[in-house]
Each structure stands twice: as C-alpha cells, then as structure tokens.
Amino acid sequence: MEDEGFVDDEFIEETARDYVGRYAGNAPVLLREHAAIAEASGDYLLTQTWQRIIEAAEDMLGPGSYRRQR
C-alpha cells in the first residue's frame, strides 16, 4: 500500500490471487466479510481497497464460478 491514500494495482491483484489460491470460489465471500468490517469501522479507504480486491477475485474466478452477493 502507498502512503498517499491509494493502493497500487499490483497489491490488489496479488491479494486477490492469494485469496483465490487459498479459498477458490469462497474467496469473494471471505473478502466481503473483510470489506464489511472495514465499512463498520468507518475506514473508507480500506473498504474501497477490499471492494477492488473482491472485483479482481471475481474476475479471476470467471462467470459461473461464484455467486455474487452485492
């Protein structure tokens, strides 16, 4: 993560790849839990970061490999 209030794309992709590798189709569900915790704590940047990681993980899994729960 960068100090200037943004997260680089490499971090997003690497984190998504790690979750997909470990949890396969369950990765988006687990990632959504992280996003919900960040949102509940009021951390906007962290919430947005988790959302970008969720999107990257869903892209990696492809259509039909998971169930979107937005």
C-alpha positions in Angstrom: 0.0 0.0 0.0 1.1 3.5 -0.7 1.2 6.3 1.9 -0.6 8.8 -0.4 -4.1 7.4 0.1 -4.2 4.9 -2.7 -3.4 1.3 -3.2 -1.5 0.1 -6.3 -2.9 -2.3 -8.7 -0.2 -4.9 -8.1 -1.2 -5.1 -4.4 -4.8 -5.6 -5.4 -4.1 -8.3 -7.9 -1.6 -10.1 -5.6 -4.1 -10.1 -2.7 -6.9 -11.4 -4.9 -4.7 -14.1 -6.3 -3.7 -15.2 -2.8 -7.3 -15.5 -1.7 -8.4 -17.3 -4.8 -5.5 -19.7 -4.5 -6.3 -20.4 -0.9 -10.1 -20.3 -0.9 -11.2 -20.8 -4.6 -14.9 -20.0 -5.0 -15.3 -19.0 -1.4 -12.8 -16.1 -1.7 -15.4 -13.4 -2.6 -17.5 -14.4 0.4 -14.5 -14.1 2.8 -13.3 -10.8 1.1 -16.8 -9.4 1.6 -16.5 -10.1 5.3 -13.3 -8.0 5.4 -15.0 -5.2 3.5 -17.9 -5.2 5.9 -15.6 -5.0 8.9 -13.7 -2.1 7.3 -17.0 -0.3 6.5 -18.4 -0.8 10.0 -15.2 0.7 11.4 -15.6 3.7 9.2 -12.4 3.2 7.2 -13.4 4.4 3.7 -10.0 3.7 2.1 -9.8 0.2 3.4 -13.4 -0.5 2.4 -12.7 0.6 -1.1 -9.5 -1.5 -1.2 -11.4 -4.6 -0.2 -14.0 -3.9 -2.9 -11.3 -3.7 -5.5 -9.8 -7.0 -4.3 -13.3 -8.6 -4.5 -13.7 -7.4 -8.1 -10.3 -8.8 -9.0 -11.0 -12.1 -7.3 -14.4 -12.4 -9.1 -12.7 -11.6 -12.4 -10.1 -14.4 -11.8 -12.8 -16.9 -10.9 -14.8 -16.0 -14.0 -18.6 -16.2 -14.6 -20.4 -19.1 -13.0 -17.6 -19.9 -10.6 -19.1 -18.0 -7.7 -22.3 -16.3 -6.6 -22.2 -12.5 -6.5 -23.7 -11.2 -3.3 -23.9 -7.4 -3.6 
